[in-house]
Amino acid sequence: MIYKVYYQETQARNPQRETTQALYLEADTEVAARTLVEDNTDHNIEFIEPLAGNFLDYEQQNPEYHLTEFNK
């Protein structure tokens, strides 16, 4: 499944809508998606949203859409 992860750049930054960023990744579960991001970045995760159907189609139309892959 594809997940959209909303985050702040660092753990020290409090969530602010204006500075929230997002990345897309493929994982089996939401827990696995969170683990991937936590193990490979210093991001402060705000929210993880599963994408499927029309929601995924809409996000894929965004020119900035690309799946993030982490080296294992």
Contacts in CASP RR format, 6 or more apart in sequence:
PFRMAT RR
TARGET T0000
AUTHOR 0000-0000-0000
METHOD contacts of the structure
MODEL  1
MIYKVYYQETQARNPQRETTQALYLEADTEVAARTLVEDNTDHNIEFIEP
LAGNFLDYEQQNPEYHLTEFNK
1 26 0 8 1.000
1 27 0 8 1.000
1 28 0 8 1.000
1 29 0 8 1.000
1 50 0 8 1.000
1 51 0 8 1.000
1 52 0 8 1.000
2 24 0 8 1.000
2 25 0 8 1.000
2 26 0 8 1.000
2 50 0 8 1.000
2 51 0 8 1.000
2 52 0 8 1.000
2 56 0 8 1.000
2 59 0 8 1.000
2 67 0 8 1.000
3 24 0 8 1.000
3 25 0 8 1.000
3 26 0 8 1.000
3 27 0 8 1.000
3 30 0 8 1.000
3 33 0 8 1.000
3 48 0 8 1.000
3 49 0 8 1.000
3 50 0 8 1.000
3 51 0 8 1.000
4 22 0 8 1.000
4 23 0 8 1.000
4 24 0 8 1.000
4 48 0 8 1.000
4 49 0 8 1.000
4 51 0 8 1.000
4 59 0 8 1.000
5 22 0 8 1.000
5 23 0 8 1.000
5 24 0 8 1.000
5 25 0 8 1.000
5 33 0 8 1.000
5 34 0 8 1.000
5 37 0 8 1.000
5 43 0 8 1.000
5 45 0 8 1.000
5 47 0 8 1.000
5 48 0 8 1.000
5 49 0 8 1.000
6 20 0 8 1.000
6 21 0 8 1.000
6 22 0 8 1.000
6 45 0 8 1.000
6 46 0 8 1.000
6 47 0 8 1.000
6 48 0 8 1.000
6 49 0 8 1.000
7 20 0 8 1.000
7 21 0 8 1.000
7 22 0 8 1.000
7 23 0 8 1.000
7 37 0 8 1.000
7 41 0 8 1.000
7 43 0 8 1.000
7 44 0 8 1.000
7 45 0 8 1.000
7 46 0 8 1.000
8 14 0 8 1.000
8 15 0 8 1.000
8 16 0 8 1.000
8 19 0 8 1.000
8 20 0 8 1.000
8 21 0 8 1.000
8 43 0 8 1.000
8 44 0 8 1.000
8 46 0 8 1.000
9 19 0 8 1.000
9 21 0 8 1.000
9 42 0 8 1.000
9 43 0 8 1.000
9 44 0 8 1.000
10 42 0 8 1.000
10 43 0 8 1.000
10 44 0 8 1.000
11 42 0 8 1.000
11 43 0 8 1.000
11 44 0 8 1.000
12 44 0 8 1.000
13 19 0 8 1.000
13 44 0 8 1.000
15 44 0 8 1.000
15 46 0 8 1.000
20 46 0 8 1.000
23 37 0 8 1.000
23 68 0 8 1.000
24 51 0 8 1.000
24 59 0 8 1.000
24 65 0 8 1.000
24 66 0 8 1.000
24 67 0 8 1.000
24 68 0 8 1.000
25 33 0 8 1.000
25 36 0 8 1.000
25 37 0 8 1.000
25 67 0 8 1.000
25 68 0 8 1.000
25 69 0 8 1.000
25 70 0 8 1.000
26 67 0 8 1.000
27 33 0 8 1.000
27 36 0 8 1.000
30 48 0 8 1.000
30 50 0 8 1.000
33 48 0 8 1.000
34 45 0 8 1.000
34 48 0 8 1.000
36 70 0 8 1.000
37 43 0 8 1.000
37 45 0 8 1.000
38 45 0 8 1.000
39 70 0 8 1.000
40 70 0 8 1.000
40 71 0 8 1.000
51 59 0 8 1.000
59 65 0 8 1.000
END
